[in-house]
């Protein structure tokens, strides 16, 4: 394909995004639609996937990623997050994966004076905290359906998180966090069921049929 901007790799990446914006595309369809060599299309599509510009669905087709839908996700998830905060009395957050970190796209603070505060737009590491375990798609966490952490990301803070799925893909992690003294721990903790229920509610709210 000919260059439009003079920066060929950028033009090719945009051509791939234009193609998947129309409909989900297999690698062969991407190459045919854009005229980009299959190996190059694959390399660029995988790089775009790493940065959240595209993702793969249950059929392995490329489609637009969460960088184009985080505001919609956060908006539709808000009622479920508000219900979770009301039920637990603790701060709640919604995270999506962003490169090698996790981005907070929604944050509702606890009414308690002593509370967890995660400002909207904060990028936290993936290797610490329950939401990080969810977004890393740790096999044991996905089988169990939730993750728990105590003082992993910050001293005195505990959290419980659950994955939000679209098909087989984890698209977000919903979390409740607060001081260790107020956060119940263990697999039978009441907050576990509440967080998992919130994740399922978010999935319903963001499904294409809604």
Buried (B, 14 or more C-beta within 10 A) or exposed (E): EEEEEEEEEEBBBBBBBEBBEEEBBEBEBBBBBBEBEEEBBBBBBEBBBEEBBBBBEEEEBBBBBBBBBBEEBBEBBBEBBEBBBEBBEBBBBBBBBBEEBBBBBBBBBBEEEEBBEBEEEBEBEBEBBBBBBBBBEEEEBBEBBBBBBEEBBBEEBBBBBBBBBBEEBBBBBBBBBBBEEBBEBEEEBEBBBBBBBBBBBBBEBBEEEE
